Each structure stands twice: as structure tokens, then as C-alpha cells.
């Protein structure tokens, strides 16, 4: 194998490596998006279930209706 053939082979290997690296990056990004979406769906399901429980509590216990936005506020940073 001559030096030129070796350099061509090395360039081919480097190109294949770069293509594989890009493919891995795309697949990892797609998997992350899928995982984040699943977490978002699970979060929404939990929030919906909690809302259902709260509605049931108000209905069964006769609690007065409170506006839906009450309880949705998060405490400010540093507040007690």
C-alpha cells in the first residue's frame, strides 16, 4: 500500500466516522425529545387526575367552589 492509498483510506475512514457521529447525534436528540414528550404527557395525566380528585372532593364534601386559578400559583423565590 502506497502512501497515497493509505491517505485516501484514512480520509474515507474519517468521513465515515463523521457520518456515524452525526447519525448518533440525531438519534440521541430524537430519543431525548421522545423522553421529554413522555414526561410531559405523564405530568399532564397526573395534573388531570389531581384536578379530578379535587373536583370530587368539592362535590362530595360540599366545599365551596374556588376559582380554578387558586392553588396554581407558585410561591415566589425566597418567600416563606
C-alpha positions as CSV (number, residue, x, y, z in Angstrom):
1,X,0.0,0.0,0.0
2,X,1.4,3.3,-1.0
3,X,1.3,6.5,1.0
4,X,-1.4,8.0,-1.3
5,X,-3.6,4.9,-1.0
6,X,-3.1,5.0,2.8
7,X,-4.1,8.7,2.9
8,X,-7.2,8.0,0.8
9,X,-8.2,5.1,3.0
10,X,-7.6,7.3,6.1
11,X,-9.8,10.1,4.6
12,X,-12.6,7.6,3.8
13,X,-12.4,6.3,7.4
14,X,-12.5,9.8,8.8
15,X,-15.6,10.7,6.6
16,X,-17.4,7.5,7.7
17,X,-16.6,8.4,11.3
18,X,-18.0,11.9,10.9
19,X,-21.2,10.5,9.3
20,X,-21.6,8.0,12.1
21,X,-21.1,10.7,14.7
22,X,-23.8,12.9,13.0
23,X,-26.2,9.9,12.9
24,X,-25.6,9.2,16.6
25,X,-26.3,12.9,17.5
26,X,-29.5,12.8,15.5
27,X,-30.7,9.6,17.2
28,X,-29.8,10.9,20.7
29,X,-31.6,14.1,20.1
30,X,-34.7,12.2,18.9
31,X,-34.6,9.9,21.9
32,X,-34.4,12.9,24.2
33,X,-37.4,14.6,22.6
34,X,-39.3,11.4,22.9
35,X,-38.4,11.1,26.6
36,X,-39.3,14.7,27.3
37,X,-42.6,14.3,25.5
38,X,-43.4,11.2,27.6
39,X,-42.6,13.1,30.8
40,X,-44.8,16.0,29.7
41,X,-47.7,13.6,29.0
42,X,-47.2,11.9,32.4
43,X,-47.2,15.3,34.1
44,X,-50.4,16.3,32.4
45,X,-52.0,13.0,33.3
46,X,-51.0,13.5,37.0
47,X,-52.3,17.1,36.9
48,X,-55.6,15.9,35.4
49,X,-56.0,13.2,38.0
50,X,-55.3,15.7,40.8
51,X,-57.9,18.0,39.3
52,X,-60.4,15.2,39.2
53,X,-59.8,14.3,42.8
54,X,-60.2,18.0,43.8
55,X,-63.4,18.2,41.8
56,X,-64.7,15.0,43.5
57,X,-63.7,16.4,46.9
58,X,-65.7,19.6,46.3
59,X,-68.7,17.6,45.1
60,X,-68.7,15.0,47.8
61,X,-67.7,17.3,50.7
62,X,-69.8,20.2,49.7
63,X,-66.8,22.6,49.7
64,X,-67.5,26.0,48.2
65,X,-66.3,26.5,44.7
66,X,-62.9,28.2,44.5
67,X,-61.7,29.8,41.3
68,X,-59.6,27.3,39.3
69,X,-56.5,29.5,39.4
70,X,-56.3,29.4,43.2
71,X,-53.6,26.9,44.1
72,X,-51.9,27.2,40.7
73,X,-49.6,30.0,41.9
74,X,-46.2,29.0,43.0
75,X,-44.5,30.8,45.9
76,X,-42.0,33.5,44.9
77,X,-38.4,32.6,45.3
78,X,-37.2,33.3,48.8
79,X,-40.8,33.5,50.3
80,X,-41.7,31.6,53.4
